[in-house]
């Protein structure tokens, strides 16, 4: 991204004319080793454009999550090549339903987006930063404002914002990335793109694989593009997946001439164009024989009892230190909320789904005689402190055939737990995760209520002042 800086009078840099193609010309020279450019002849009537790598710039922001999950991979690609006139490959759907877009700062991306909005939508464009007037073609339609003038606005802030949690809140790079996502992964003309080949990171469990595929599938289906999962990119054996699940297989006619390849997991998945879709993981994605076993088991466990479903992600979720609604609150906060809901609903039992052995012990101690769990291998946060993901811990603990068996057993037991959750009357989860999305999809809208404790905290419905000290 090119940022706007004061004219450097101490050094000489290449001069660029302030015309609509200025950023493309600057990037042309960035790729040849230049990083700063003069626009205008002197400090009185000019300014400098300074190049910053998107990913490094973002990860230096104090608001960027302090977690290896986000930092270990590219979060925002560099976008050395993009075409603001190739509208078919820009996700203008993100502007639907809004009346205004408000930018806190002026940089390459805010200027490009403002121009696109003016040409292709009816949104009003406003800037808090008056440097937008440096670009004459933007000054013709944009206006200055200290704050959004409409309640139905997209707010594009200076500081980092992930760009995938709220439809109306972004940082500039996050919005640009969400808009130009398809241009990033493919140079093919839009009309030629028939498929997305989605590579899944090998640390991801089956819930994340299915949930991610579902979100990407829905996002690009709107554009007439189908999504399949790239073979060999995930941690599971294809024969095992085919035995239990029916998910995006490779179409026979897929080729480099009709396929866009999404290789960078975080950067491709964690954006608003993808994440605005709620995972729809239909029971039809399970092989019928497997589903029949799940139903028989749930019938014997739950029967006609009034059961509260509780999902507690721990272990690697704690270590990963996810941001926002994916961040795990303290178990004490969760216990207080579960007690309240359990009493209010007059439930007979609590079904607890968790891979964390400490959480299971705490629930058993706090609700004696009321807790039901599925037998499965469980972990502690300390188990994954040095490896960070359960999948890595499994590789460290098991070898050869033992590893393959452990992965299969853990995955199948996970589905028993999620299916049982979906048969409960209501659901409480300590945070957002793939399990929530899957249980909600399997439930088919029958839950009396769904409470995500981390979201309730973010929304102020569980006040910080009310939270017990850790």
C-alpha positions in Angstrom: 0.0 0.0 0.0 1.2 3.5 -0.8 0.8 6.0 2.1 0.7 9.8 1.9 3.7 11.6 3.6 5.1 15.1 3.7 7.4 16.1 0.8 10.9 15.1 1.7 13.1 18.1 0.8 16.3 16.4 1.8 16.2 13.7 -0.8 15.4 13.4 -4.5 12.9 10.8 -5.6 11.1 10.0 -8.9 8.4 12.5 -9.8 4.9 11.2 -10.6 2.0 13.2 -11.9 -1.2 13.2 -9.8 -3.5 11.4 -12.2 -5.9 8.4 -11.7 -3.2 6.0 -12.7 -0.6 7.3 -10.2 -0.7 4.3 -7.9 -0.1 1.8 -10.7 2.8 3.8 -12.0 4.3 3.9 -8.4 3.9 0.2 -7.9 5.6 -0.4 -11.3 8.7 1.2 -9.8 8.2 -0.4 -6.4 8.8 -3.7 -8.1 12.0 -2.3 -9.4 13.3 -1.3 -5.9 12.0 2.2 -5.4 9.9 2.9 -2.4 9.3 6.7 -2.2 8.0 9.1 -4.8 7.5 12.9 -5.2 4.1 14.2 -6.2 4.3 17.9 -7.0 7.4 20.0 -7.3 8.1 21.1 -3.7 6.8 20.9 -0.1 4.4 23.8 -0.6 2.4 22.2 -3.4 3.4 18.5 -3.2 3.6 15.4 -1.1 5.3 12.0 -1.2 3.9 8.5 -1.7 5.7 5.9 0.4 5.4 2.2 -0.1 4.6 -0.1 2.8 4.3 -3.9 2.6 0.7 -4.7 3.5 1.4 -7.7 5.8 4.4 -6.1 7.7 2.5 -2.8 8.0 -0.5 -4.6 9.4 1.3 -6.8 11.9 3.1 -3.8 13.4 -0.2 -2.3 14.4 -0.8 -2.4 18.1 -4.3 -3.8 17.5 -3.2 -6.7 15.5 -3.8 -9.9 17.5 -0.8 -11.1 19.5 -1.2 -14.7 18.3 0.9 -17.1 16.1 -2.4 -18.1 14.4 -2.5 -14.7 12.8 1.2 -13.8 12.7 2.6 -17.1 11.3 1.0 -16.7 7.9 0.4 -13.9 5.4 -2.7 -11.9 6.5 -2.9 -9.3 3.8 -1.3 -9.9 0.3 0.7 -7.1 -1.3 -1.6 -6.4 -4.3 1.1 -5.3 -6.7 -1.4 -6.0 -9.4 -5.0 -5.1 -9.4 -7.5 -3.5 -11.8 -10.1 -1.2 -10.4 -12.0 -1.3 -13.8 -12.4 -5.1 -13.8 -15.7 -4.8 -11.8 -16.7 -8.4 -12.4 -13.8 -9.4 -10.2 -14.5 -6.9 -7.5 -16.9 -7.9 -4.7 -19.3 -4.9 -4.8 -21.8 -7.0 -2.9 -20.1 -5.7 0.3 -21.6 -2.3 -0.3 -25.2 -3.5 -0.6 -27.6 -1.9 1.9 -25.3 0.9 3.0 -25.8 4.7 2.4 -22.3 6.0 3.1 -18.7 5.1 3.3 -16.5 7.1 5.8 -12.7 7.0 5.7 -10.5 8.0 8.6 -7.3 8.3 6.5 -6.2 8.9 2.9 -3.9 6.4 1.2 -3.7 4.4 -2.0 -6.6 2.1 -1.1 -9.0 4.6 0.3 -8.6 6.7 -2.8 -9.1 3.7 -5.1 -12.1 2.4 -3.1 -13.7 5.9 -3.0 -13.4 6.1 -6.8 -15.0 2.7 -7.3 -17.8 3.6 -4.9 -18.5 6.8 -6.7 -18.6 5.1 -10.1 -20.5 1.9 -9.3 -22.7 2.6 -6.2 -25.0 5.3 -4.8 -23.1 5.6 -1.5 -22.0 9.0 -0.3 -18.2 9.2 0.2 -16.7 11.2 3.1 -13.2 11.6 4.6 -12.0 12.7 8.0 -8.6 13.3 6.5 -8.6 16.4 4.2 -5.7 15.0 2.2 -8.4 13.6 -0.2 -8.3 17.0 -1.8 -4.8 16.3 -3.1 -6.5 14.0 -5.6 -8.6 16.2 -7.9 -10.8 13.4 -9.3 -11.8 12.4 -5.8 -12.3 16.0 -4.6 -15.0 16.4 -7.2 -17.5 14.2 -5.3 -16.1 13.4 -1.8 -16.7 15.6 1.2 -15.1 16.3 4.6 -16.7 15.1 7.7 -15.5 14.5 11.3 -17.8 11.5 11.6 -20.2 9.4 9.5 -23.3 11.4 8.6 -25.5 8.3 8.3 -26.3 5.6 10.8 -26.1 3.2 7.9 -22.4 3.7 7.1 -19.3 1.7 6.4 -16.6 2.9 8.8 -13.1 2.5 7.4 -10.7 3.2 10.3 -7.0 4.0 10.5 -6.1 1.3 13.0 -6.1 -2.4 12.3 -9.5 -4.1 12.1 -9.7 -7.7 10.9 -12.4 -6.9 8.3 -14.2 -10.2 8.9 -16.2 -9.7 12.1 -18.4 -6.7 11.2 -20.0 -5.8 7.9 -19.7 -2.1 8.6 -16.2 -1.9 10.1 -12.8 -2.3 8.4 -9.3 -1.0 8.2 -8.4 0.2 4.7 -6.3 -2.8 3.7 -9.0 -5.1 5.1 -11.7 -3.6 2.9 -9.5 -3.5 -0.2 -8.6 -7.1 0.3 -12.3 -8.2 0.8 -13.1 -6.3 -2.5 -10.2 -7.6 -4.6 -10.0 -11.1 -3.3 -10.7 -12.8 -6.6 -8.2 -10.7 -8.5 -5.6 -11.7 -6.0 -5.9 -15.5 -6.5 -6.4 -15.5 -10.3 -5.4 -13.6 -13.5 -8.0 -15.5 -15.5 -10.8 -13.4 -17.0 -13.9 -13.6 -14.8 -15.9 -15.4 -17.5 -13.3 -18.2 -17.6 -13.3 -18.9 -13.9 -15.5 -21.9 -13.1 -14.0 -23.3 -9.9 -12.1 -22.2 -6.7 -9.6 -24.8 -5.5 -9.5 -24.3 -1.8 -6.3 -25.4 0.1 -7.0 -26.2 3.7 -4.2 -25.8 6.2 -3.1 -29.1 7.7 -3.6 -27.9 11.3 -7.4 -27.6 10.7 -9.8 -30.2 12.1 -12.8 -31.6 10.3 -15.1 -28.9 11.7 -13.0 -26.1 10.3 -12.6 -27.9 7.0 -16.3 -28.3 6.5 -17.2 -24.9 7.9 -14.6 -23.1 5.8 -15.5 -24.9 2.6 -19.2 -24.0 3.3 -18.4 -20.3 3.7 -16.2 -20.2 0.6 -18.7 -22.2 -1.4 -21.6 -19.8 -0.6 -19.5 -16.7 -1.2 -18.4 -17.7 -4.7 -21.7 -19.4 -5.6 -23.1 -15.9 -5.8 -20.7 -15.3 -8.7 -21.5 -18.5 -10.4 -18.2 -20.1 -9.3 -18.1 -23.5 -7.5 -15.6 -24.5 -4.8 -13.8 -27.8 -4.2 -11.2 -28.7 -1.6 -7.7 -29.2 -3.0 -6.6 -32.9 -2.5 -3.7 -33.4 -0.2 -4.0 -30.0 1.4 -5.7 -31.2 4.6 -4.6 -33.5 7.3 -7.0 -36.4 6.6 -6.7 -39.3 4.3 -9.1 -39.0 1.3 -10.3 -42.6 1.8 -11.4 -41.7 5.4 -13.2 -38.6 4.3 -15.1 -40.5 1.6 -16.1 -43.2 4.1 -17.9 -40.7 6.4 -18.4 -37.4 4.6 -19.6 -36.0 1.3 -17.7 -32.7 0.7 -16.4 -30.8 -2.3 -14.6 -33.3 -4.5 -12.5 -32.3 -7.6 -14.7 -31.9 -10.7 -13.5 -33.9 -13.6 -13.2 -30.9 -15.9 -11.2 -28.7 -13.4 -8.0 -27.3 -14.9 -5.6 -24.4 -14.8 -7.7 -22.8 -17.6 -10.9 -22.6 -15.5 -9.7 -22.7 -11.9 -8.6 -20.1 -9.4 -6.3 -21.5 -6.7 -6.6 -20.3 -3.1 -3.4 -21.4 -1.4 -3.0 -19.0 1.6 -5.5 -20.2 4.2 -5.7 -17.2 6.6 -5.6 -14.5 4.0 -8.2 -16.2 1.8 -10.6 -17.1 4.5 -10.4 -14.3 7.1 -12.1 -11.5 5.1 -15.6 -10.2 5.0 -16.6 -11.5 1.6 -16.1 -15.1 2.9 -17.0 -14.6 6.5 -20.3 -12.8 5.9 -21.6 -16.3 5.1 -22.8 -18.5 8.0 -21.5 -22.1 7.5 -24.3 -24.4 6.3 -23.2 -27.9 7.1 -26.1 -30.0 6.1 -26.6 -33.5 7.5 -26.7 -34.5 3.9 -22.9 -34.0 3.9 -22.6 -37.1 6.1 -22.7 -40.6 4.6 -26.1 -42.0 5.4 -24.8 -45.0 7.4 -22.7 -42.7 9.6 -25.7 -40.4 10.2 -27.8 -43.3 11.2 -25.3 -44.3 13.9 -25.2 -40.7 15.2 -29.0 -40.6 15.4 -29.3 -43.9 17.2 -26.7 -42.8 19.8 -28.4 -39.5 20.4 -31.8 -41.2 20.8 -30.4 -43.4 23.5 -28.6 -40.6 25.4 -31.0 -37.7 25.2 -34.3 -39.4 24.6 -37.1 -37.0 25.9 -34.9 -35.2 28.4 -34.7 -31.5 28.5 -31.0 -31.0 27.9 -28.8 -27.8 27.8 -26.0 -28.1 25.3 -22.6 -26.5 26.3 -19.6 -26.2 24.1 -16.3 -25.2 25.7 -13.3 -24.8 23.4 -10.1 -24.9 25.4 -6.6 -26.3 25.0 -5.2 -25.0 21.7 -7.9 -22.2 21.5 -6.5 -20.9 24.8 -2.9 -21.0 23.6 -3.8 -19.5 20.2 -5.2 -16.4 21.8 -7.7 -15.8 19.1 -9.3 -12.3 18.7 -12.9 -11.0 19.1 -15.7 -13.6 19.4 -13.2 -16.4 18.9 -11.3 -15.5 22.1 -12.1 -17.8 25.0 -13.3 -16.0 28.2 -12.4 -17.3 31.6 -14.1 -20.5 32.7 -15.4 -18.7 35.8 -17.5 -16.3 33.6 -18.8 -19.3 31.7 -19.8 -21.2 34.9 -21.8 -18.2 36.1 -23.7 -17.9 32.9 -24.3 -21.7 32.6 -25.7 -21.8 36.1 -28.1 -19.0 35.4 -29.4 -20.5 32.1 -29.6 -24.0 33.7 -31.8 -22.7 36.5 -33.9 -20.5 34.3 -34.7 -23.3 31.9 -35.3 -26.0 34.4 -33.1 -28.4 32.4 -32.6 -32.0 33.5 -29.1 -32.5 32.1 -26.2 -30.6 30.6 -24.5 -32.2 27.6 -20.9 -30.8 27.5 -18.8 -31.0 24.4 -15.1 -30.1 25.0 -11.7 -31.4 23.9 -10.3 -29.8 27.2 -10.0 -32.3 30.1 -9.7 -29.5 32.6 -13.0 -28.0 31.5 -14.7 -31.4 31.7 -13.5 -31.9 35.3 -14.7 -28.4 36.3 -18.2 -29.0 34.8 -18.5 -32.4 36.5 -17.5 -30.8 39.9 -19.8 -27.8 39.5 -22.9 -29.7 38.3 -22.7 -33.1 40.0 -25.0 -35.8 38.5 -26.1 -33.4 35.8 -23.3 -33.6 33.2 -23.3 -35.9 30.2 -20.2 -36.3 27.9 -19.0 -38.4 25.0 -16.0 -40.6 25.7 -13.0 -39.2 23.7 -9.4 -38.3 24.0 -9.0 -34.8 25.6 -6.2 -32.4 26.1 -5.0 -29.6 28.4 -3.8 -26.2 27.4 -0.3 -27.1 28.8 -0.2 -30.1 26.3 -0.1 -27.7 23.4 2.0 -24.9 24.8 5.0 -25.9 22.7 3.2 -27.1 19.6 0.1 -24.7 19.6 -2.3 -27.0 17.7 -3.9 -30.3 18.7 -3.0 -31.7 15.3 0.7 -31.0 16.1 0.4 -32.6 19.5 -1.2 -35.7 17.9 1.8 -36.0 15.5 4.2 -35.7 18.5 2.3 -38.2 20.6 1.5 -40.9 18.0 3.5 -42.5 15.2 2.6 -44.4 12.0 -0.6 -46.4 12.2 -1.3 -45.2 15.8 -1.4 -41.6 14.5 -3.8 -42.5 11.7 -6.1 -44.3 14.2 -6.0 -41.5 16.7 -7.0 -38.9 14.1 -9.9 -41.1 12.9 -11.1 -41.8 16.5 -10.9 -38.2 17.5 -12.7 -37.0 14.4 -15.5 -39.5 14.7 -16.0 -38.8 18.4 -16.0 -35.1 17.6 -19.0 -35.6 15.3 -20.8 -37.6 18.0 -20.4 -34.7 20.4 -21.5 -32.1 17.8 -24.5 -34.1 16.8 -25.5 -34.5 20.4 -25.2 -30.8 20.9 -27.5 -30.3 17.9 -30.2 -32.4 19.6 -30.2 -30.3 22.8 -32.9 -27.7 23.5 -30.5 -24.7 23.7 -26.8 -24.1 23.1 -24.2 -22.1 25.1 -20.6 -21.8 23.8 -17.7 -20.0 25.4 -16.7 -18.6 22.0 -17.3 -18.8 18.3 -15.7 -21.9 16.7 -16.5 -24.4 13.9 -18.4 -26.5 16.4 -20.9 -23.8 17.0 -21.5 -23.4 13.2 -21.8 -27.1 12.7 -24.2 -27.7 15.7 -26.3 -24.8 14.6 -26.5 -26.2 11.1 -27.3 -29.7 12.2 -30.0 -28.3 14.6 -31.9 -26.7 11.7 -33.1 -23.7 13.6 -34.8 -25.6 16.4 -32.7 -24.2 19.3 -34.6 -22.3 21.9 -31.6 -20.0 22.2 -28.0 -19.8 21.2 -25.6 -17.9 23.5 -22.0 -17.2 22.6 -20.4 -15.9 25.8 -17.5 -14.1 24.1 -20.0 -12.3 21.9 -22.1 -11.3 24.8 -19.0 -9.8 26.4 -18.1 -7.9 23.2 -21.7 -6.6 23.0 -21.7 -5.5 26.6 -24.4 -7.9 27.7 -22.0 -9.5 30.1 -20.3 -6.5 31.6 -16.6 -6.5 32.3 -17.4 -5.2 35.8 -19.5 -8.3 36.4 -16.7 -10.7 35.5 -14.9 -12.5 38.3 -11.1 -11.9 38.5 -9.0 -14.6 37.0 
